[in-house]
């Protein structure tokens, strides 16, 4: 992906990794539009980043996604890349049936939200005969974090869906890449206080450097996530899963 001359819609890029990547791409010379649900937050981003456009979008609402698509394409008909960053992450106690509401919201936002956005913009990119779709999974797609089961399931689903999307769009000129973050110091689940979390700035710089390669890598995997990504092949899966299982103590039980 040409990070110096692309027009990128960063869906869910109002904070954390998404906003960091949006700012980095804009600084490299790309035209960037950040999408999110909160009008007040979008206004703040626009005020603080004059070179970045904004668009309201709720990925859990098909009509909202369609409106955002139409508004973005009207103003930026040369849109060449879409990044689907929207995601939520919550702990769930699977011994308590009330967790289902969390699971449903997580699937609606993370997995179905990704599919809605991809569906909305794929026809435009196919008509161009060129472009890039970037989905966002997680290292947790490859070794689950038992404290957040629905989150892990949606990220594994995004990985699988991305593989199928890439296969179906092969030969069209539209690249499909998967961004695979490790634990990064964001507000997600209080990760900013975790000493083992990768600093946002380091993640953004390494990710954008990989994103800029030609052709765009199938998977954008920073060094910090490779052990988790490749755990099944290397034989590290059980050890990592056991480490992650320790977090269940916060629910008052050990799995």
N, C-alpha and C positions, 0 to 999 in steps of 0.2 A: 504494500500500500504506500502510495506517495504521500508522506505526511506533510510535505511542503506545499501541496497543491490539490488537496481534496476538499470536498464539501461533506461534512460529517454530521449526522444527527445522533447525538449521544443521549439515548433514552434512559432516564434514571440517573443522570449525571449531575445532580444538584448538590452532592456532597461526596466526601471520601474519595474513593478510587476514581469514580466517574468524573467528578469535577477536576481532580488532579490531571487525569488524562486529557480532558477537554482543554484545560489551560495549556498543557504541554503541546497539544496539536495546534492550537491557535498560535502559540508562540513560534511554532515551526513554520507557519505560513498558511495553514489550512483555514478554511471557513468552517466554524463550528457552531452548531445549534444544540443547546442543552434542553432536554425535555424533562418535565416533572409535574407533579400534581398541584403543588402549592404556589399560587400566584405571588404571594409575598416573598417567598424564597427566590423565585425566578426573577422578580424585580431587583432584589438585592444582588443577585449574580450579574444581571445586566448592568446595574449601576457600578459594580466593582470591576467588571470585565467588559469594557466598551466594545471589544472586538468579538464578543460571543453573543449570538442570538439566543432567544429562548422560545419555548412553545409549551403550552399546557397539555399534559397527557396523563391519563390514568390507564395503566395497562390492564387493569381488571375490567375495564369498560370498553366493549367493542366500538361503540359510537364515539367515545372520546378518542380512541386510537385512529378512527377514520377521519375525524375532524382535524386531528393533529397532522396526519398524513397530507390531507388536502391543503392545509395552511402552510406547511413546510414546503411542499412541492410548488405551491403557487409563488412563494417568495424565493425559493432556491431550486429552480428547475434543473439545475446541474448537479443535484445531490448524487454523490457517488459512493457514500458509505453509511451504514447504519450499525450502531453499537447498542446492544440491548443490555443495559446495566441494572435495570430495576430488580430489587430483591429484598426480602425480609427474612429474618432469622430469629427464631424463638425457641427456648427450651420447651420440651414436652415430656410429661410423665405419662407413659403409655399404660400405666396401671389406673389412670384416672380418665374415664371416658370423655370428660369435658375437654380433653386435649384436641378433640376432633375439630373444633372451631379454629384452632391454630393451624392444624394440618390443612384444612380447606383454604384458609386465607393464604397460606404459603404456596400451595399448588396454584391458586388463582393468580398470584402475583409473579412468582418465579418461573413456573413452567408455562402455564397458559398465557401469561403476559408476554413471555418471549415469543411464543408461537403467534400471538395476535400481531405483534410488531413485525415479525418476519413476513407473515402473510400480507400485511398492509403494504410493505415496500418492495417485496420481490418483483411484482409486475413492472414497476418503474425501472428497477435495475436491469431486468431482463430486456426491456425495451431499449435501454441504453447499450446493451451488449457488453457492459463492463461495470465493475463496481465491487464492493466488499461488504459482506455481512459478518459482523463479529458478535458471537454469543459469549456469555460469561457463565462458566461453570464454577468449579472450585476443586481444590485438592480433596475436599470431602466427597466429591463425586467418585473417588477411587479408593479411599478408605473412609468409611463413615465415622462421624462423630456422634456417638449414641445419645448424647444429650439433646441433639437437634435432628430427630429422625426424618421429619418431613422435609426439612431443608436439604439434608443429604440426598433424599430420594429425588427431590426436584433437580438438584444439580447433576445427579447421575442421569436423570431423564434428559436434561439439556445436552449432556455429552452425547448420549445416544441419538437424540434428535438431530444434533449438529452433524454427526457422521452421515446420517441419512440425507440430510439437506445437501451436504457437499456432494454426495454421490448423484443425487438427482439433478443438481445444477452443473455437473461436470460438462465442460465443452461450451457453456453459454457465455463465458467471459466474466461471470460473477464468481469471485472468490468467497470461500466460507472459512472463517477462522474461529477458533475457540480460545478465549482467554481463560487461563486456569490459575486463579490467585491462590497463594498459600494463606496462612493466617497473617493478616495485615492490621496495623494499628489504627483501626477506624472505630466509629461509635457502635458498630455492629456487635451486639452481645458484650459490650464493654471491652473490646479488643485493644483499645488504646491504652489500657492499663496492664496489658499482658507483656512482660519483659521479653518474651520469646517472639512477639509479633514483629513482622517486617515493617520498618518505617514506610509510611505512605510515599514519601518522596523517592526513596530507593526503588520501591515497587514500580512507580510511574516511570521513572527513567529507564529501568531495565525493560519494562514491558513495551514502551514506545520504541525503544531501540530494536526490539525483536519485531514489532509490528511494521517497522519501516523496511524490513528486508524484502527483497524481490526474488521470487514471488513471496507473498505473505505466508508465513508458516501456518500449517494446518492447526497447530496448537502453539499458543503463545505461553510458554512455561518458563518462568524465572527460575534461577538456580535453587531458591529456597523450597520450591514445590516438587522438585524432581524425585526426591526419595518417596514422597507420598504418591505421586503420579505413577511411579514404576514399581510400587510395593509388591504387587502380585508376581511380577517377573523376577525381582531381586530376592524374594523370600522374606521381605520385611513386613508383610501385611499384618501378621498376627501380633508382632511386637508393637507396631504403631496403634493398632486397634485396642490393644490392652492399655496402652498409655492413655488413649482417648477415653476409654471406659471409666477411668478414674474420676472424670467430671460428673459421673452419675451420683457421686456423694452429695452434690448440691441438692438433689431431689430427696435425700434421706434414705437412699438405698444404693446398693452396688449391684449392677446387672450380672 
